[in-house]
C-alpha cells in the first residue's frame, strides 16, 4: 500500500477572508468523511503542490492535522487558478480501511505494438484511466496495458482486457476501447481500391444513335 505523508493545520479563517490564508503561503482545504464532521484546515502551499503532483487522486495520503493522529485520505476536489494553475482549494476524504472506495486509476502503456513496429500502423489511445472499486489498502497506483498483442490493423484493446487483482473491481464500461491500431492512409486507400467493384464503361447516347442509324442504312 503506497502512501504519502502531509501535514496540515486547523483553519480559523473562512469565507471571503481566505485570501489572507493564501497570502501567507497556505492553501485552504477541508477534511471530511462519512463518519466525521467537515473540518476546515490549511496546508503549506509548496508541500501541497509537491504531494498532489505525486499522489494525484488515487494514492493514499497520510494527513496529520496539528498534533492529531494521522488519518488516511484521498485528495478529491482540487480547485486551481485557470492561468497559473496554483491550487486554490482542496478537499480530502478520510477513508475507512474496512470500507471499499472508488477512484480513477491511470493506465500505463507498456511494450510495443507489432502492427506499429512492423507494418507502420498508427496507435490511437482511447482511455488514459479507468474507475475501480476496492479497499483502500488494495488501491493500485496504476494499471499496466500491454500493447504487444496489437499485431494487425484494426486490432484493439478494451477495458475487458485489463488484468487486475481479484480484490479490485473495474467499474468502467468493459467495452470501452483503450487503444486500437489504424492502418496508414496509403494502406487504407489501397484497401478501398481493391474492395471497389469494377465499373462498366458508360455508353454515350449520341454514339449509340449514330450506330443505329448506320445499321439502318446498310439494311436498306
trRosetta pair geometry for C-beta under 8 A, 3 or more apart (Angstrom, degrees):
i j d omega theta_ij theta_ji phi_ij phi_ji
1 60 6.6 5 171 24 101 141
1 136 7.5 51 -143 131 129 75
1 137 4.7 -66 -82 -149 135 66
1 138 7.8 -48 -91 -53 94 23
1 139 7.4 64 -135 44 84 83
2 59 5.5 -51 104 -147 110 107
2 60 6.8 152 93 37 57 90
2 141 5.4 16 33 -62 149 123
3 59 7.0 170 -108 164 36 87
3 60 4.2 -41 -105 92 90 103
3 61 6.7 159 -163 -99 78 17
3 62 5.2 66 158 -29 124 99
3 72 7.0 -76 -124 -123 133 97
4 51 5.4 159 129 -146 137 94
4 54 6.0 124 -85 98 156 125
4 55 5.1 -117 23 -66 138 119
4 59 6.4 56 -3 125 107 120
4 60 7.5 161 20 95 66 55
4 61 5.3 -29 67 -116 87 71
4 62 6.9 -162 88 21 33 79
5 61 7.6 133 -110 -168 13 66
5 62 4.8 -29 -103 69 64 107
5 64 7.2 5 -165 -3 92 109
5 70 7.2 -50 -132 -130 90 149
6 43 6.8 2 167 -141 113 132
6 47 6.5 139 -142 148 85 110
6 48 7.2 74 -154 -99 129 60
6 51 4.8 23 -85 -101 122 168
6 61 5.3 -4 11 -179 123 113
6 62 7.0 151 23 76 68 54
6 63 5.3 -21 73 -105 98 69
6 64 7.4 175 88 23 47 71
7 43 7.5 147 94 -133 50 85
7 44 7.6 25 80 10 92 108
7 47 7.1 -32 48 151 82 160
7 63 7.8 148 -101 -158 19 55
7 64 5.2 -27 -112 69 68 97
8 29 6.8 -86 -134 62 137 130
8 31 7.4 156 82 -45 160 124
8 41 4.3 31 158 168 131 131
8 42 6.6 153 -165 73 87 33
8 43 4.7 -49 -107 -84 89 86
8 63 6.0 8 2 -173 120 99
8 64 6.9 166 28 83 73 46
8 65 4.9 -29 79 -103 100 70
8 66 7.7 -46 94 -23 63 56
9 26 7.7 -61 43 -132 114 144
9 41 6.4 148 76 -162 37 80
9 42 5.4 -25 65 62 90 86
9 43 7.6 166 19 -82 71 41
9 65 6.9 128 -117 -160 13 68
9 66 5.9 81 -130 -68 58 77
10 39 7.3 -76 -121 174 82 104
10 40 7.2 69 -169 89 63 72
10 41 6.1 -65 -112 -110 31 68
10 42 7.8 13 110 17 17 84
10 65 6.3 79 -60 174 70 109
10 66 5.8 -4 -17 -40 94 125
11 14 7.1 110 126 -67 108 78
11 21 6.7 13 -141 -111 119 144
11 28 6.0 100 -145 -131 166 82
11 29 7.6 147 -18 47 142 59
11 40 4.2 -94 67 137 105 96
11 41 5.3 145 -9 -147 102 10
11 42 4.2 111 -82 -28 111 96
12 40 7.8 145 -70 95 16 126
13 17 4.7 -115 -170 111 105 112
13 18 5.9 152 123 -91 103 54
13 20 6.1 -101 -172 66 166 113
13 21 5.5 -172 75 -51 130 107
13 28 7.7 -101 89 -97 91 120
14 17 6.8 45 65 53 27 99
14 18 6.5 7 -143 -59 26 99
14 28 7.8 126 -114 -149 56 140
14 40 5.9 -75 -84 -122 110 164
15 18 6.9 169 72 -19 31 91
16 19 7.1 -15 164 -6 59 105
17 20 5.6 -20 173 13 75 114
17 21 7.8 85 127 -17 70 92
18 21 4.8 -37 -163 24 63 120
18 22 6.7 60 143 -16 76 95
18 28 4.5 -32 -155 -37 128 152
18 89 8.0 26 150 -87 155 106
19 22 5.8 -54 -154 38 38 109
19 23 6.2 42 147 -24 68 106
20 23 5.4 -51 -145 35 35 116
20 24 6.5 29 155 -16 64 106
21 24 6.1 -66 -157 38 28 106
21 26 4.9 -75 174 79 84 108
21 27 7.5 89 133 -142 110 6
21 28 5.1 84 93 -58 155 93
21 42 5.4 -130 -161 -120 125 137
22 25 7.8 89 -178 -40 34 9
22 26 6.7 -108 -91 71 31 57
22 27 6.8 45 -102 -101 79 48
22 28 7.3 -61 -52 -11 85 90
22 45 7.6 76 -143 -75 66 128
22 88 7.4 -19 -94 -138 139 62
25 44 6.4 -1 134 -147 98 72
25 45 5.3 -118 -180 10 60 113
25 46 7.7 -18 -176 -10 103 91
26 42 4.2 34 162 169 135 115
26 43 6.4 141 -159 67 84 29
26 44 6.0 -56 -105 -97 72 36
26 45 6.2 -152 -116 -39 15 82
27 42 6.6 160 73 -157 39 69
27 43 5.3 -25 56 62 94 85
27 44 7.9 15 12 107 84 10
27 45 5.2 115 -34 -98 96 71
27 48 5.2 -75 30 37 139 166
27 87 5.2 3 -126 106 149 108
27 88 7.2 159 -146 171 97 11
27 89 6.8 179 175 -98 93 29
27 90 6.3 44 134 5 128 106
28 40 7.1 -25 -164 -166 95 96
28 41 7.9 140 -162 85 50 43
28 42 5.6 -37 -102 -101 48 85
28 88 7.9 -14 47 156 91 56
28 89 5.5 -24 83 -112 88 84
29 40 7.7 141 83 -161 44 51
29 41 5.0 -31 76 76 92 89
29 42 6.5 147 22 -103 83 30
29 43 5.5 19 2 -2 137 109
29 48 7.7 -174 -50 -119 139 142
29 89 6.5 155 -94 -166 52 60
29 90 4.4 -19 -115 67 108 83
29 91 6.8 177 -165 -83 80 27
29 92 6.3 41 164 -9 123 102
30 38 5.5 -8 -175 -171 115 103
30 39 6.8 145 -161 71 61 45
30 40 5.9 -34 -103 -102 75 51
30 41 6.8 149 -104 24 21 82
30 89 7.9 20 -3 -180 92 101
30 90 7.8 -166 29 98 63 49
30 91 5.2 -15 64 -116 96 74
30 92 7.1 -173 91 28 48 71
31 36 7.4 -28 128 107 93 138
31 38 7.2 155 80 -157 47 52
31 39 4.5 -17 61 60 98 103
31 41 5.5 45 -13 -6 104 131
31 63 6.7 -176 -108 118 126 149
31 65 6.6 -93 -8 -59 158 139
31 71 7.7 101 -169 65 133 133
31 73 6.8 -81 -135 -104 95 147
31 92 4.9 -22 -107 71 69 106
31 94 6.2 55 178 -42 94 106
32 36 6.7 -172 -158 83 40 94
32 37 7.9 -64 -126 149 75 23
32 38 4.3 -13 -94 -104 105 78
32 39 7.2 179 -72 18 55 67
32 91 6.7 -25 21 -166 109 101
32 92 7.5 143 24 78 61 55
32 93 6.3 -31 76 -111 77 58
32 94 6.9 -149 100 9 26 92
33 36 4.4 49 51 30 104 101
33 93 6.1 116 -93 -171 69 61
33 94 3.4 -54 -64 59 134 99
33 95 7.3 -142 -126 -54 115 20
33 96 7.6 118 -176 -40 126 85
34 96 7.1 -60 45 -16 119 119
34 99 7.6 -53 31 90 150 171
35 96 7.2 62 10 -64 125 125
36 39 7.0 -36 145 -21 118 109
36 94 5.9 26 24 47 136 147
39 65 6.9 -2 128 -126 143 171
41 65 5.6 -97 -112 -120 134 115
41 92 7.9 -26 47 27 135 124
43 47 6.4 -119 167 81 95 107
43 48 4.5 102 116 -67 124 119
43 90 7.3 -33 30 49 134 128
44 47 4.3 62 79 17 103 115
44 48 6.6 175 82 -16 50 89
45 48 5.8 -62 -148 36 27 110
45 49 6.4 26 159 -18 66 106
45 86 7.6 -10 -161 -165 124 104
45 87 7.0 174 -145 57 82 103
46 49 5.9 -54 -148 35 31 110
46 50 6.4 30 155 -19 64 109
47 50 5.8 -59 -150 37 30 112
47 51 6.3 24 157 -16 66 109
48 51 5.9 -57 -143 39 29 107
48 52 6.1 19 163 -11 66 111
48 87 6.0 -112 119 64 124 156
48 90 6.7 -170 -168 3 131 153
49 52 6.3 -62 -142 42 25 103
49 53 6.2 30 158 -25 62 109
49 87 6.3 -162 -80 -2 79 121
50 53 5.9 -56 -151 30 25 113
50 54 6.9 12 155 -8 60 110
51 54 6.0 -69 -157 42 32 104
51 55 5.7 -1 163 4 73 119
51 61 6.4 73 169 -125 127 124
52 55 6.0 -64 -121 54 32 92
52 56 6.8 89 -176 -82 63 24
52 75 5.8 92 -114 -89 97 174
52 78 6.5 118 -148 -118 149 155
52 87 7.1 113 29 -76 158 146
52 90 7.4 -127 -76 -115 140 147
53 56 8.0 9 -173 -58 13 65
54 59 7.2 -70 126 61 75 153
55 58 7.6 -175 168 57 65 48
55 59 3.9 -128 -147 66 77 112
55 60 7.7 -113 -147 62 122 20
55 61 5.5 29 -145 -68 170 102
55 75 6.4 115 106 3 119 122
56 59 6.3 87 49 9 79 97
56 75 7.2 -157 135 58 27 123
56 106 7.4 22 102 -26 175 120
57 74 6.3 62 -171 172 64 99
57 75 5.2 -106 -104 80 66 86
57 76 6.7 86 -139 -105 112 30
57 78 7.7 -136 -73 -7 106 119
57 103 6.5 -174 128 -154 85 96
57 104 6.2 38 86 48 117 98
58 74 7.5 19 -103 -145 20 115
58 103 4.6 129 -117 157 80 127
58 104 6.1 -107 -67 78 116 56
58 105 5.3 133 -148 -99 153 59
58 106 7.0 -161 29 -5 152 81
58 139 6.5 -168 178 169 76 116
58 140 7.9 -17 160 87 121 54
58 141 6.6 132 113 -139 106 43
59 74 7.9 147 70 -123 29 79
59 139 7.5 169 -111 116 37 124
59 141 5.7 27 -88 -115 103 91
60 72 5.1 -24 -165 -160 117 103
60 73 7.2 124 -160 60 65 34
60 74 6.7 -57 -106 -77 51 74
60 95 7.3 -85 -119 33 101 139
60 136 6.0 81 -86 -179 127 105
60 139 6.7 130 -38 55 96 138
61 72 7.4 132 69 -158 42 51
61 73 5.0 -40 70 71 93 87
61 74 6.9 138 17 -100 94 26
61 75 6.4 60 -5 -36 142 87
61 92 6.9 -89 73 -139 129 119
62 70 4.6 26 173 168 95 133
62 71 7.5 161 -153 75 56 24
62 72 6.1 -32 -98 -95 62 59
62 73 7.8 142 -104 20 15 80
63 70 6.3 152 74 -154 31 78
63 71 5.8 -28 63 62 86 76
63 72 7.8 122 17 -128 81 11
63 73 4.6 3 1 13 126 131
63 92 5.8 70 -51 167 165 158
63 94 7.9 -105 50 -94 125 85
64 68 6.5 176 -164 74 67 74
64 69 7.5 -99 -124 150 86 18
64 70 4.2 -49 -75 -88 88 83
64 71 7.9 143 -86 12 44 62
65 68 4.9 6 69 39 82 126
68 71 7.9 -19 127 -20 114 100
71 94 5.1 -11 142 -134 135 111
72 94 7.1 104 78 -155 54 63
72 95 5.2 -56 107 55 102 98
72 97 6.7 80 39 -66 149 92
72 136 6.1 94 136 166 144 154
73 92 4.2 20 170 174 145 106
73 93 6.0 146 -159 71 81 41
73 94 5.3 -44 -95 -92 87 50
73 95 6.6 160 -113 -1 29 83
74 92 7.1 158 73 -157 33 63
74 93 5.1 -17 57 57 87 99
74 95 6.1 63 -12 -40 99 118
74 101 6.9 155 -13 165 149 153
74 103 6.6 -123 -148 -99 152 121
75 78 6.0 21 165 -55 114 116
75 90 6.1 -42 -147 -171 100 117
75 91 7.5 117 -164 78 54 54
75 92 6.0 -37 -100 -102 52 72
76 90 8.0 131 55 -178 61 70
76 91 4.5 -46 65 91 104 105
76 92 6.9 167 9 -105 89 19
76 93 5.0 74 -38 -22 125 109
77 89 7.6 -7 118 110 98 96
77 90 7.1 171 93 -150 60 41
77 91 4.2 42 45 20 90 121
78 87 6.2 -55 -172 -132 99 105
78 89 7.6 179 -150 91 39 53
78 90 4.9 5 -111 -112 76 87
78 91 7.5 -127 -62 27 51 69
79 87 7.2 102 77 -162 54 61
79 88 4.5 -58 107 63 102 103
79 89 4.4 21 40 50 118 89
79 90 7.3 -144 24 -68 70 48
80 85 5.0 -2 172 -154 130 51
80 86 6.5 155 -156 74 76 31
80 87 5.7 -46 -99 -98 75 45
80 88 6.3 161 -116 1 17 90
81 84 4.7 8 93 53 132 85
81 85 6.1 -84 67 -27 78 10
81 86 4.5 24 13 45 122 82
81 87 8.0 -77 -4 -29 82 9
81 88 5.9 120 -52 -50 73 108
82 85 7.9 -3 -177 -70 9 53
87 90 6.1 -1 -180 -47 125 109
95 99 7.1 -153 -175 68 77 97
95 101 5.5 -47 -127 -57 122 144
95 136 4.6 125 132 -79 147 139
96 99 4.1 53 73 16 109 111
96 136 7.7 176 84 -12 31 130
97 135 6.9 46 179 179 55 103
97 136 5.3 -89 -117 49 57 123
97 137 6.1 50 -157 -34 97 103
98 135 7.3 -24 -137 -135 20 115
99 135 7.5 137 82 -123 21 73
99 136 8.0 40 68 -20 61 100
100 133 5.4 45 164 171 122 93
100 134 6.0 -122 -141 157 93 8
100 135 5.7 -67 -96 -73 63 51
101 133 7.1 -168 93 -144 29 64
101 134 7.2 -28 54 67 67 49
101 135 7.6 74 13 -146 81 21
101 136 5.8 51 11 -72 127 76
101 139 7.2 -18 68 -78 113 123
102 131 6.0 12 -177 -178 105 102
102 132 7.0 173 -147 87 61 38
102 133 4.9 -29 -93 -92 77 82
102 171 6.5 -4 -135 -3 115 155
103 131 7.2 172 88 -147 26 64
103 132 6.3 -21 62 59 73 82
103 139 6.1 38 34 -143 148 120
104 129 4.8 42 173 151 98 136
104 130 7.3 168 -150 86 62 21
104 131 5.6 -39 -94 -92 63 68
105 129 6.0 165 79 -159 36 87
105 130 5.9 -22 58 63 89 72
105 131 7.6 139 12 -113 79 18
105 132 5.3 10 -4 6 126 121
105 139 7.8 -168 -87 -174 114 78
105 140 5.7 46 -142 78 143 95
105 141 7.7 132 -146 141 96 14
105 142 6.4 157 175 -124 92 30
105 143 5.4 75 126 -14 124 105
106 128 6.4 -21 -146 151 79 80
106 129 4.9 -49 -101 -95 44 96
106 142 5.1 -37 78 -119 87 90
106 143 7.5 180 93 26 41 74
107 127 6.4 85 -1 112 146 90
107 128 5.7 -144 40 -167 100 36
107 129 6.0 -154 -9 -86 83 34
107 130 6.7 70 -57 -8 104 92
107 142 7.1 127 -124 -171 13 88
107 143 5.6 -38 -110 72 63 90
107 144 7.8 107 -165 -130 66 11
107 145 5.1 26 -179 -21 111 123
107 178 6.6 -172 -149 -154 168 119
108 142 4.6 49 -20 157 116 136
108 143 7.0 167 20 76 80 35
108 144 5.3 -40 74 -102 96 58
108 145 6.8 169 77 17 41 79
109 125 7.7 -93 -56 -103 146 117
109 144 7.9 125 -107 -161 15 60
109 145 5.0 -33 -104 70 62 105
109 147 5.9 38 -172 -39 99 117
109 179 7.2 83 -111 -50 127 153
110 144 5.3 -6 1 -162 125 107
110 145 6.8 155 21 71 73 48
110 146 5.6 -31 74 -101 96 59
110 147 6.9 -174 81 7 41 86
111 146 5.0 50 10 -159 140 70
111 147 4.6 -171 87 49 97 76
111 148 4.0 -81 175 -41 146 93
112 116 6.7 -116 177 67 85 115
112 117 5.3 64 143 -46 123 128
112 147 6.1 -24 -147 89 8 118
112 148 6.7 47 58 -89 45 72
113 116 4.3 76 77 5 101 107
113 117 6.8 169 85 -6 52 88
113 121 6.9 -82 118 76 125 122
113 123 5.6 151 20 -86 145 117
113 147 4.5 -75 -57 158 81 107
113 148 7.0 -153 -98 -99 39 23
113 150 3.7 -28 -136 78 111 115
113 151 7.5 -151 -174 -70 73 35
113 155 7.8 173 -157 78 118 124
113 181 6.2 179 165 -82 148 119
114 117 5.7 -62 -136 47 35 104
114 118 5.2 -4 179 12 76 119
114 119 7.6 55 137 2 69 98
114 148 7.0 58 -26 -160 91 58
114 150 6.9 178 36 91 70 59
114 151 4.4 9 62 -119 125 71
115 118 7.0 -53 -109 53 17 87
115 119 5.2 -40 -159 45 55 120
115 121 3.9 2 141 16 94 149
115 150 5.3 -84 19 138 116 84
115 151 5.6 132 -45 177 89 16
115 152 5.5 -137 -90 -41 124 4
115 153 6.0 164 -160 -61 131 46
115 155 6.2 174 -25 28 152 122
115 181 4.5 21 98 -148 147 161
116 119 7.4 -29 -61 56 8 74
116 120 7.3 12 -159 -153 40 9
116 121 4.8 -86 -82 68 52 85
116 122 7.2 98 -111 -91 94 12
116 123 5.2 -22 -75 -38 139 103
116 150 7.4 36 -13 105 95 118
116 181 6.8 -135 -53 -123 82 110
119 152 7.9 40 18 -129 162 41
119 153 7.0 -108 119 -49 146 90
120 184 5.1 -19 126 -33 108 135
120 187 7.7 153 84 -26 112 131
121 150 7.9 -139 92 144 149 109
121 153 5.6 -169 -107 -94 122 73
121 181 4.4 10 160 -171 142 110
121 182 6.5 150 -171 70 86 40
121 183 6.2 -56 -118 -105 83 38
121 184 6.8 -128 -109 -34 33 77
122 181 6.9 134 66 -161 47 59
122 182 4.4 -27 64 64 105 95
122 183 7.6 -3 17 80 93 7
122 184 6.4 123 -29 -83 101 60
123 147 7.1 1 -128 -151 139 139
123 150 7.3 94 -110 111 97 160
123 179 6.2 -4 -172 -174 92 116
123 180 8.0 161 -151 85 52 29
123 181 6.2 -31 -96 -101 55 68
124 179 6.6 159 82 -155 50 64
124 180 5.5 -19 61 63 100 74
124 181 7.4 165 16 -99 85 18
124 182 5.6 54 -20 -13 123 111
125 128 6.7 44 160 -68 130 83
125 178 7.4 -38 -154 160 66 56
125 179 5.3 -28 -110 -100 52 89
126 176 6.8 -179 130 162 130 83
126 177 4.1 121 -26 101 171 83
126 178 5.4 -158 55 -155 104 8
126 179 6.0 -149 9 -69 87 34
126 180 6.9 50 -34 -2 117 92
127 130 6.5 52 152 -66 142 80
127 159 7.3 27 27 -73 161 95
127 172 7.6 88 -144 177 159 157
127 176 6.0 65 -46 138 136 120
127 177 7.4 163 -10 95 97 45
127 178 4.9 -62 43 -119 103 63
130 143 6.7 -30 37 36 115 148
130 159 6.0 133 -114 -129 138 112
130 162 7.0 -96 10 -38 164 169
130 170 5.7 -12 147 -148 134 106
130 171 7.7 157 162 53 87 65
130 172 4.2 -102 -153 1 91 144
131 170 7.4 109 82 -165 55 60
131 171 4.4 -55 104 66 102 109
131 172 5.0 133 34 -53 81 85
132 139 7.8 148 90 -133 122 68
132 140 7.3 28 57 32 165 101
132 143 8.0 138 -46 -48 140 135
132 164 7.1 -162 -120 -158 138 167
132 168 5.3 -10 -174 -175 133 101
132 169 6.4 145 -163 77 74 47
132 170 5.4 -44 -103 -103 81 51
132 171 6.3 173 -107 4 21 89
132 172 8.0 -37 -60 -7 57 92
133 168 7.6 146 72 -161 42 56
133 169 4.7 -22 61 66 92 103
133 171 5.6 79 -18 -46 102 116
134 138 4.2 -104 157 88 128 114
134 139 5.9 172 77 -78 114 57
134 140 8.0 65 36 -8 155 78
134 167 5.6 75 -144 137 117 81
134 168 4.5 -39 -65 -107 138 64
134 169 6.5 162 -65 18 76 72
135 138 4.8 76 59 13 82 106
135 139 7.7 -118 96 -36 44 77
135 167 6.9 -54 24 174 98 114
136 139 5.7 -27 -158 -17 39 118
138 165 6.7 -126 -166 81 112 136
138 167 4.3 -116 -144 124 156 128
138 168 5.9 -159 142 -65 115 85
140 143 6.0 81 107 -67 145 76
140 164 6.9 -120 -15 -141 149 104
140 165 7.6 156 -59 13 118 107
140 168 6.3 -7 -13 -89 111 157
143 162 5.9 17 161 -160 135 124
143 164 6.1 -40 -123 -85 120 103
144 163 7.9 -23 69 58 89 94
145 157 6.4 125 -167 126 110 156
145 162 7.0 -51 -96 -104 82 85
145 178 5.9 -152 -132 148 147 145
145 179 6.8 120 151 3 142 127
146 149 6.5 74 109 -7 96 97
147 150 5.5 -39 -176 17 73 117
147 157 7.5 -103 -110 -20 57 145
147 179 6.7 -45 -110 96 99 154
149 155 7.3 -155 125 164 74 135
149 157 7.1 106 71 -80 116 107
149 161 7.9 -145 63 -168 152 141
150 155 4.5 163 -143 98 68 125
150 156 7.5 49 -111 -84 104 18
150 157 6.8 -75 -64 -31 106 101
150 179 7.1 -71 -66 114 149 109
150 180 7.6 173 -128 -145 127 34
150 181 5.1 145 177 -39 117 121
151 155 6.3 88 42 -38 50 165
152 155 4.9 110 61 -38 72 114
152 181 7.0 161 98 71 37 145
153 181 5.6 -129 -131 116 37 110
153 182 7.1 17 -154 179 88 18
153 183 4.1 21 -140 -70 139 92
153 187 7.1 -149 -85 123 155 143
154 180 6.9 -9 -159 178 34 110
154 181 6.3 -59 -6 76 16 84
154 182 7.5 58 -76 -106 53 39
154 183 7.2 -15 -37 -31 81 94
155 180 6.7 -179 93 -150 43 69
155 181 5.0 27 48 23 81 118
156 177 5.4 -48 -176 -139 130 109
156 178 7.9 140 176 48 82 67
156 179 6.8 -179 -150 96 65 47
156 180 3.6 -18 -102 -101 95 98
156 181 7.2 -141 -70 13 58 69
157 161 4.8 -104 -159 59 83 151
157 177 7.3 106 77 -161 48 64
157 178 4.7 -48 101 58 97 110
157 179 5.1 18 42 52 107 84
157 180 7.3 -161 22 -73 60 59
158 161 5.5 113 56 -3 60 99
158 174 6.6 63 139 158 115 57
158 175 5.8 -39 -163 -153 142 29
158 176 6.3 135 -158 74 85 40
158 177 5.6 -55 -100 -100 75 46
158 178 6.2 154 -129 -2 18 89
159 162 5.8 -30 -169 -2 49 117
159 170 6.2 177 170 153 110 145
159 172 5.1 -143 -130 99 155 110
159 173 6.4 129 26 92 148 49
159 174 4.9 -130 85 -135 105 36
159 175 7.1 -18 35 23 101 16
159 176 4.9 45 -20 55 118 91
159 178 6.3 133 -65 -49 54 104
160 174 4.1 63 -67 179 91 99
160 175 6.9 22 -21 -75 116 41
161 178 7.3 -114 54 18 112 132
162 170 6.4 110 72 -71 134 156
162 178 7.5 120 -58 -53 101 153
164 168 4.3 -86 151 81 125 124
164 170 6.4 139 19 -47 146 103
165 168 5.1 84 63 8 80 101
170 174 7.2 106 102 -88 123 80
172 176 5.9 -67 154 28 108 141
173 176 4.4 102 80 -31 98 102
177 180 5.6 -22 -176 -32 130 114
182 188 8.0 -15 171 -61 88 127
183 187 4.2 -112 171 90 114 121
183 188 4.9 145 90 -59 115 83
183 191 7.1 66 94 -12 167 138
184 187 5.0 88 59 10 78 105
184 188 7.1 -147 94 -8 38 89
185 188 5.6 -57 -149 35 33 113
185 189 6.4 33 155 -21 67 104
186 189 5.8 -54 -152 33 31 111
186 190 6.6 30 151 -18 64 105
187 190 5.7 -54 -151 35 34 112
187 191 6.5 37 151 -22 66 103
188 191 5.6 -52 -151 33 33 113
188 192 6.6 34 151 -21 65 103
189 192 5.7 -52 -151 33 34 112
189 193 6.5 34 151 -19 66 104
190 193 5.7 -53 -149 35 34 112
190 194 6.3 30 155 -16 67 107
191 194 5.9 -58 -147 39 30 108
191 195 6.1 23 157 -16 65 114
192 195 5.9 -62 -144 41 27 108
192 196 6.3 35 156 -34 64 105
193 196 6.0 -50 -148 20 28 113
203 207 7.1 -125 -180 68 77 112
203 208 5.8 61 152 -57 117 119
204 207 4.3 72 78 9 104 109
204 208 6.9 -177 90 -14 54 85
205 208 5.7 -57 -151 33 34 112
205 209 6.5 32 156 -18 68 105
206 209 6.0 -56 -152 35 31 109
206 210 6.5 28 153 -18 65 107
207 210 5.7 -56 -148 36 33 111
207 211 6.3 35 154 -22 66 106
208 211 5.8 -55 -150 34 30 112
208 212 6.5 30 153 -18 64 106
209 212 5.8 -55 -150 36 32 111
209 213 6.4 34 151 -22 64 106
210 213 5.6 -54 -151 33 33 114
210 214 6.6 31 152 -18 65 103
211 214 5.9 -54 -150 34 33 109
211 215 6.5 32 153 -18 65 105
212 215 5.7 -54 -149 36 32 112
212 216 6.5 37 152 -24 64 105
213 216 5.7 -53 -153 31 32 114
213 217 6.8 30 152 -17 64 104
214 217 5.8 -54 -151 35 35 110
214 218 6.5 35 153 -18 66 106
215 218 5.8 -55 -150 36 33 112
215 219 6.5 37 152 -24 64 105
216 219 5.7 -55 -154 31 31 114
216 220 6.9 31 150 -21 63 102
217 220 5.8 -52 -153 30 36 111
